[in-house]
Amino acid sequence: MAANRLGSADVVVVGAGNAAACAALAAREHGCSVIMLEAAPEEECGGNSRYTAGITRLVFNNVDDIAALVPDMTDEERRDNDFGSFSSDEFFDTMGRITNYRCDPDLTETLVTRSHPTYVWLRKKGVKFQLSYKRQAFQVNGKWKFWGGLAVETWGGGPGLVDLEHKACAREGIPIFYETPAVSLIADDSGVKGVRARHEGKLVDIACKAVVLACGGFESNAEMRARYLGPNWDLAKVRGTRFNTGAGIRMALDVGAMPYGHWSGCHAVGWDMNAPAFGDLAVGDNFQKHCYPWGVMVNARGERFVDEGADFRNYTYAKYGAVVLSQPNMFAWQIFDKKIIPSLRDEYRIRQITKASANTLEELVTKLEGVDAANCLKELKAYNAAVRVDIPYNPAIKDGRCTEGLKINKTNWANRLDEPPFEAYAVTCGVTFSFGGVKINATTGQVEDQAGHGIRGLYAAGELVGGIFYHNYPGGTGLTSGVVFGKLSGDSAGAFAAKQ
């Protein structure tokens, strides 16, 4: 065993993303010494948080609740924006509906009821927020109308969030040790007493009074994806960090933690077919392709395979990646025409993209690599003939503009593909994070063992917490879960350590 250059601390936080930073800041409020262990080098630090767009889902009842997070909002923005509201009941209903009513009720209650006050706390720590234009708002009659319960995002997206949280940690005297992955927990019959980590190539033991595990799920581990998610998931691309290998989950299970949640489920989206195996910080979240509700998707057989307009993309994008993965050769093409192309999100305009363009559908289908062109043209013509053009198109609401008579009908935002030019974008599956993890107490964040008892000195937050998401995921909830349960677990770990 190498000499320990890290010393000891009251609280050790494993991870350095959003949940970990919130846990460290909350524990520090109890007067505890806190250190953070980050597996990645500094330039890749922050886990999946650094790869997000930064959008947040939280309860807000009026513009004043928004202004609590965006205090520099102008009078004109108050006047010219229709934020709507997103009540606690709506948040509860959304979580239930999207997860097929499997989400843990106690964890969900904590997530919902603490969402707004915890974000206000984070704002006071120096994290800035801004209104989420373009991604979550449309101009209707000259006024920005926000939709889907999402009105706020972190300033600077995921990179901005991580940078501001790390600056807050530095101000609070919380050091972050990079390239220092935790290897195991040090525990005995009386609970967790420390962490064994690898630092500068040597194993070191770090004594502490409490540990918070906040180092992500297992989505970056191909072996675990295949084992738990199933065949071909080892071939899926990973949207974010290459360092979320399930280490925190494994360490918790090794000391008796209860496995919990949807172990065969994950957050997975449509991702550029030729994106790299792991996330690229230079591109960030822009390999995603989320405008499919306004167009159509076809597989290698040239067939539509899903209702693109089943719901707002916030409520379908995290499950449709799995649907794409299940298609022949694990890809699909998204197709749009001139009516929609100007409305495509910025992610469709990056340089690193797999795209085909043509002035006729007959020409376009020949350019869709890997697709049965003749069958695809037949499919697109049948789709065009089935669109109910008598129903007005409105992207700000579920407009009911549908198709009729198809094997798979489109229920909203159905537009004929009849105005050139036409564009198509190739996507495959991009895994964001796994849903299975460990069980925690919903009021303390303490990890529970298989008998339902708390493991003394052990807490957890973020993507390695099981029981919150099943089958699907409402957009913007991941960062909120990290903030809420990060602060909760950090509070509890700090209070526990302060009493020792």
C-alpha positions in Angstrom: 0.0 0.0 0.0 1.4 3.4 -1.0 1.8 6.3 1.4 -1.5 8.3 1.6 -1.0 11.7 0.0 -4.8 12.4 0.3 -4.9 12.2 4.1 -8.3 11.8 5.7 -11.5 13.7 5.7 -14.8 13.8 7.6 -16.7 13.1 4.4 -15.5 11.6 1.1 -17.6 12.1 -2.0 -17.0 9.7 -4.8 -17.6 11.5 -8.1 -17.4 15.1 -9.2 -20.5 15.7 -11.3 -23.7 17.5 -10.4 -24.9 15.2 -7.7 -21.4 14.8 -6.2 -20.8 18.6 -6.1 -24.2 19.2 -4.4 -23.4 16.5 -1.8 -20.0 18.0 -1.1 -21.4 21.5 -0.7 -24.2 20.4 1.5 -21.8 18.3 3.8 -19.5 21.3 4.0 -22.3 23.4 5.5 -22.0 21.2 8.6 -18.4 22.3 9.2 -17.0 19.0 8.0 -13.8 18.6 6.0 -14.8 17.2 2.6 -12.9 15.8 -0.4 -14.1 14.6 -3.8 -12.6 11.7 -5.7 -12.9 11.9 -9.5 -11.9 9.1 -11.8 -11.5 11.3 -14.9 -8.7 13.8 -15.6 -9.5 17.4 -15.0 -10.3 18.2 -18.6 -13.0 15.4 -18.7 -14.3 15.9 -15.1 -17.9 16.1 -14.1 -19.3 12.8 -15.3 -22.4 13.0 -17.5 -23.3 16.4 -16.1 -20.7 18.0 -18.3 -22.4 16.5 -21.4 -25.9 17.6 -20.7 -27.7 20.6 -22.3 -28.5 21.8 -18.7 -32.3 21.8 -18.9 -34.0 21.4 -15.5 -37.4 20.1 -14.5 -38.8 21.6 -11.3 -42.0 22.8 -9.7 -42.9 26.4 -10.5 -46.3 28.0 -10.1 -45.7 31.5 -11.5 -43.2 33.8 -13.0 -41.9 34.7 -9.5 -40.8 31.1 -9.0 -38.8 31.4 -12.3 -37.4 34.7 -11.2 -36.0 33.1 -8.0 -33.6 31.2 -10.3 -33.2 33.9 -13.0 -33.1 37.1 -10.9 -31.8 39.2 -13.9 -35.0 38.5 -15.9 -36.1 41.8 -17.5 -39.5 43.4 -17.3 -39.9 42.7 -21.0 -39.1 39.0 -20.5 -41.8 38.8 -17.8 -44.2 40.5 -20.2 -43.4 38.8 -23.4 -43.0 35.2 -22.2 -45.8 32.7 -21.3 -44.1 30.4 -18.9 -47.2 28.6 -17.8 -46.7 26.6 -14.6 -45.7 23.1 -13.6 -47.3 22.2 -10.3 -46.4 19.5 -7.8 -49.4 17.5 -9.0 -48.3 17.8 -12.6 -44.8 16.6 -11.7 -46.1 13.6 -9.8 -48.5 12.8 -12.7 -45.7 13.1 -15.2 -43.4 10.8 -13.2 -46.1 8.2 -12.8 -47.3 8.2 -16.4 -43.8 8.1 -17.9 -42.5 5.3 -15.7 -45.7 3.2 -16.0 -46.4 4.1 -12.4 -43.4 2.1 -11.1 -41.4 5.0 -9.7 -40.8 4.7 -6.0 -43.4 6.9 -4.4 -41.2 8.1 -1.5 -38.3 8.9 -3.7 -40.6 10.7 -6.2 -42.2 12.8 -3.4 -38.7 13.9 -2.3 -37.7 14.7 -5.9 -40.9 16.7 -6.6 -41.4 18.6 -3.3 -37.7 19.6 -2.9 -37.0 20.5 -6.6 -37.6 24.2 -6.4 -36.2 25.0 -3.0 -33.1 22.9 -3.7 -32.4 24.8 -7.0 -32.8 28.1 -5.1 -30.2 26.8 -2.7 -27.9 25.9 -5.6 -28.4 29.4 -7.1 -27.2 30.9 -3.8 -24.1 28.7 -4.2 -23.3 30.6 -7.4 -24.8 28.4 -10.1 -26.5 30.6 -12.7 -29.7 29.8 -14.7 -31.2 31.2 -17.8 -34.5 30.9 -19.6 -34.6 27.9 -21.9 -35.4 29.5 -25.3 -35.5 27.5 -28.6 -35.3 24.1 -27.0 -38.4 24.6 -24.9 -40.3 27.5 -26.3 -42.0 28.5 -29.5 -43.1 31.9 -30.6 -46.9 32.0 -30.8 -48.4 35.3 -31.9 -45.2 37.1 -31.2 -44.9 35.7 -27.6 -42.6 33.0 -26.4 -44.7 30.1 -25.1 -42.8 27.6 -23.0 -44.0 24.0 -23.0 -43.5 20.7 -21.4 -43.0 22.1 -17.9 -39.4 23.2 -18.7 -38.6 26.8 -18.6 -35.1 27.0 -17.1 -31.7 25.7 -17.9 -28.2 26.1 -16.4 -26.1 28.9 -17.7 -23.6 27.5 -20.1 -25.3 24.1 -20.2 -23.7 21.1 -18.7 -20.1 22.5 -18.9 -21.3 25.7 -17.2 -23.0 23.8 -14.5 -20.0 21.7 -13.6 -17.6 24.7 -13.8 -19.7 26.8 -11.5 -20.3 24.0 -9.0 -16.5 23.3 -8.9 -15.8 27.0 -8.3 -18.3 26.9 -5.4 -16.5 23.8 -4.1 -13.1 25.6 -4.3 -14.5 28.6 -2.5 -15.7 26.3 0.3 -12.3 24.6 0.6 -13.3 21.3 -0.9 -10.5 19.7 -2.9 -11.1 17.5 -6.0 -8.6 14.8 -6.6 -8.6 14.0 -10.4 -7.6 10.7 -11.9 -8.3 9.1 -8.5 -10.9 6.4 -9.0 -12.4 4.8 -5.9 -11.8 1.1 -5.8 -13.7 -0.2 -2.8 -15.2 0.9 0.5 -13.5 0.2 3.8 -16.1 -1.2 6.1 -16.5 -3.4 9.2 -19.4 -4.5 11.4 -20.0 -0.9 12.5 -20.3 0.6 9.1 -18.3 2.3 6.4 -15.0 3.9 7.6 -13.3 5.0 4.5 -12.5 4.5 0.8 -9.7 2.7 -1.0 -8.7 4.6 -4.1 -6.1 4.6 -6.8 -4.1 7.8 -6.9 -1.0 8.4 -9.1 -1.0 4.7 -9.9 -0.9 3.6 -6.3 -3.6 2.2 -3.9 -4.3 4.5 -1.0 -6.7 4.3 1.9 -8.6 7.4 3.0 -10.2 7.3 6.4 -13.5 9.2 6.9 -16.7 9.2 8.9 -19.1 9.1 6.0 -19.0 8.4 2.3 -21.4 9.7 -0.4 -21.3 7.6 -3.6 -22.2 9.8 -6.6 -20.2 8.5 -9.5 -22.9 7.5 -12.0 -24.4 4.3 -13.4 -22.9 1.5 -15.4 -23.7 2.8 -18.9 -20.0 3.1 -19.9 -19.3 -0.5 -19.1 -20.1 -2.6 -22.2 -20.0 -5.9 -20.2 -22.5 -4.6 -17.7 -24.7 -3.2 -20.5 -24.8 -6.6 -22.1 -25.4 -8.4 -18.8 -28.2 -6.2 -17.6 -29.7 -4.4 -20.6 -29.5 -7.4 -23.0 -28.2 -8.4 -26.4 -26.6 -5.7 -28.6 -26.5 -3.1 -25.8 -22.8 -3.6 -25.7 -22.7 -2.2 -29.2 -24.6 0.9 -28.4 -22.8 4.3 -28.3 -22.5 6.2 -25.0 -23.6 9.8 -25.0 -21.4 10.9 -22.1 -18.4 10.1 -20.1 -16.4 6.9 -20.5 -15.8 6.8 -16.7 -19.3 5.7 -15.5 -18.4 2.1 -15.3 -20.7 1.0 -12.4 -17.9 1.2 -9.8 -20.0 3.0 -7.2 -22.8 0.5 -7.6 -20.4 -2.4 -7.3 -18.7 -1.0 -4.2 -22.1 -0.5 -2.5 -23.3 -4.0 -3.4 -20.0 -5.4 -2.0 -20.9 -4.1 1.5 -24.4 -5.4 1.3 -26.5 -2.7 -0.4 -29.8 -3.6 -1.8 -30.0 -3.6 -5.6 -33.0 -1.5 -6.6 -34.8 -0.2 -9.6 -35.0 -1.1 -13.3 -31.8 -2.9 -14.0 -32.7 -3.8 -17.5 -33.7 -0.3 -18.3 -31.8 2.9 -19.3 -32.1 6.4 -20.8 -31.3 6.0 -24.5 -31.9 8.4 -27.3 -31.5 8.9 -31.1 -27.8 9.7 -31.6 -25.8 10.3 -34.8 -25.0 7.0 -36.4 -21.3 7.9 -36.9 -20.8 9.5 -33.5 -17.7 8.3 -31.5 -18.1 5.4 -29.0 -18.2 7.9 -26.1 -19.2 11.5 -25.8 -17.1 14.2 -27.3 -16.9 17.4 -25.2 -16.2 19.5 -28.3 -19.6 18.5 -29.6 -21.4 18.0 -26.3 -25.0 17.0 -26.6 -25.3 17.9 -30.2 -25.0 14.4 -31.6 -28.6 13.9 -30.4 -31.4 14.3 -32.9 -34.6 15.2 -31.2 -36.9 16.7 -33.9 -38.3 13.4 -35.0 -41.9 14.3 -33.7 -42.1 16.7 -36.7 -40.9 14.3 -39.3 -40.9 10.5 -39.9 -38.4 7.8 -39.1 -37.7 4.7 -41.3 -35.6 1.6 -40.6 -33.4 -0.5 -43.0 -36.5 -2.0 -44.5 -37.7 1.4 -45.4 -40.6 1.1 -42.9 -41.8 3.5 -40.2 -41.6 1.6 -36.9 -42.8 4.0 -34.2 -45.4 6.7 -33.6 -43.0 9.7 -33.9 -45.8 12.1 -32.6 -47.0 10.0 -29.6 -46.1 12.8 -27.2 -43.8 15.8 -26.7 -40.2 14.7 -27.4 -39.5 15.3 -23.6 -41.6 12.2 -22.9 -40.5 9.9 -25.7 -36.8 10.7 -26.6 -35.3 8.7 -23.7 -37.1 5.5 -24.7 -36.9 5.8 -28.5 -33.2 5.1 -28.5 -33.9 1.6 -27.4 -36.5 1.3 -30.2 -33.9 2.3 -32.7 -31.4 -0.2 -31.3 -34.0 -3.0 -31.9 -34.3 -2.2 -35.6 -32.3 -4.1 -38.3 -28.7 -3.1 -38.1 -29.5 -0.8 -35.2 -30.1 2.5 -37.1 -32.9 4.7 -38.5 -33.2 7.8 -40.7 -35.2 10.8 -39.7 -36.8 12.6 -42.7 -38.0 16.2 -43.0 -39.1 18.6 -45.8 -38.8 22.3 -46.4 -41.7 23.2 -44.1 -39.9 21.8 -41.1 -36.2 22.2 -41.9 -36.0 25.9 -40.7 -37.4 24.7 -37.3 -34.8 22.0 -36.7 -32.8 22.4 -33.6 -29.2 23.5 -33.7 -28.0 19.9 -33.3 -29.0 19.3 -36.9 -26.6 22.0 -38.1 -23.3 20.8 -36.7 -20.4 19.7 -39.0 -20.1 16.2 -37.5 -23.4 14.8 -38.9 -24.7 11.9 -41.1 -27.0 13.6 -43.6 -28.6 13.1 -47.0 -30.4 15.8 -49.1 -32.4 15.7 -52.3 -35.0 17.6 -54.3 -37.3 14.6 -54.7 -38.3 11.7 -52.5 -37.3 9.4 -55.3 -33.8 10.7 -55.2 -33.7 10.9 -51.4 -34.5 7.3 -50.7 -31.5 6.2 -52.9 -29.2 8.2 -50.7 -30.3 6.6 -47.4 -27.4 4.3 -46.7 -28.5 0.8 -45.8 -32.2 1.3 -46.6 -34.4 -0.6 -49.0 -35.1 2.4 -51.3 -38.1 1.0 -53.2 -39.9 0.0 -50.1 -39.0 3.3 -48.4 -40.5 5.3 -51.3 -43.7 3.2 -51.1 -43.9 3.8 -47.3 -43.4 7.6 -47.6 -46.1 7.9 -50.3 -48.5 5.9 -48.2 -47.7 8.2 -45.2 -48.3 11.3 -47.3 -51.7 10.1 -48.4 -52.7 9.3 -44.8 -52.0 12.7 -43.3 -55.1 14.6 -42.0 -54.3 18.0 -43.6 -57.6 19.4 -42.4 -56.3 19.5 -38.9 -54.1 22.6 -38.2 -50.4 21.9 -37.3 -49.2 23.5 -34.0 -45.9 22.4 -32.6 -46.6 24.1 -29.2 -49.4 21.7 -28.3 -50.4 18.1 -29.0 -52.3 19.2 -32.0 -54.0 15.9 -33.0 -52.8 16.3 -36.6 -52.6 12.6 -37.4 -52.5 9.9 -40.0 -55.3 7.4 -40.6 -55.2 3.9 -42.0 -51.5 3.1 -41.5 -50.1 0.1 -39.7 -48.5 2.6 -37.3 -50.3 5.9 -37.3 -48.8 9.2 -36.2 -51.0 10.9 -33.6 -49.6 14.4 -33.6 -47.7 16.8 -35.8 -48.2 14.8 -39.0 -46.9 16.8 -42.0 -46.8 15.6 -45.6 -43.3 15.3 -47.0 -44.2 17.2 -50.2 -42.1 20.4 -50.3 -38.4 20.2 -51.5 -35.7 20.2 -50.5 -35.8 17.0 -48.4 -33.3 16.2 -45.7 -32.6 13.0 -43.8 -30.4 12.3 -40.8 -29.1 8.9 -39.7 -29.3 7.9 -36.0 -28.5 5.0 -33.9 -28.9 4.4 -30.1 -27.0 6.6 -27.6 -27.1 5.5 -24.0 -27.2 8.2 -21.4 -27.5 6.4 -18.1 -28.7 3.2 -16.6 -31.8 3.0 -14.4 -30.7 0.2 -12.0 -28.8 1.0 -8.8 -28.9 0.9 -5.1 -31.8 1.6 -2.7 -31.6 4.7 -0.5 -33.8 6.1 2.2 -35.9 8.8 0.7 -35.6 11.2 3.6 -31.9 10.8 4.4 -30.2 9.5 1.3 -28.6 6.7 3.3 -27.9 3.5 1.4 -30.0 0.6 2.7 -29.0 -3.0 3.0 -31.0 -6.0 1.8 -32.9 -6.1 5.1 -34.0 -2.5 4.6 -31.7 -1.1 7.3 -29.4 1.8 6.7 -25.7 1.1 6.2 -24.0 3.2 8.7 -21.9 6.0 7.2 -22.9 5.3 3.6 -25.0 7.6 1.4 -25.7 7.9 -2.4 -27.0 10.3 -5.0 -27.3 10.7 -8.7 -27.5 8.1 -11.4 -26.5 5.2 -9.2 -29.7 5.5 -7.2 -32.3 3.0 -8.3 -36.1 3.2 -8.1 -36.7 6.6 -9.7 -36.9 5.9 -13.5 -38.5 2.9 -15.2 -38.9 2.3 -18.9 -38.7 6.0 -19.7 -37.7 9.4 -18.4 -39.2 12.9 -18.4 -36.7 15.3 -19.9 -34.8 17.5 -17.4 -35.3 15.3 -14.4 -31.8 13.8 -14.2 -30.1 17.0 -13.2 -33.0 17.7 -10.8 -32.5 14.2 -9.2 -28.8 14.9 -8.9 -29.4 18.3 -7.2 -32.1 17.1 -4.8 -30.6 13.8 -3.7 -27.1 15.2 -3.8 -28.0 17.9 -1.3 -30.0 15.4 0.7 -27.3 12.8 1.0 -24.6 15.5 1.6 -26.7 17.0 4.4 -27.2 13.7 6.1 -23.5 12.7 5.7 -22.4 16.0 7.0 -24.7 15.9 10.0 -23.7 12.3 10.7 -20.0 13.1 10.5 -20.3 16.2 12.7 -21.7 14.1 15.5 -18.9 11.5 15.5 
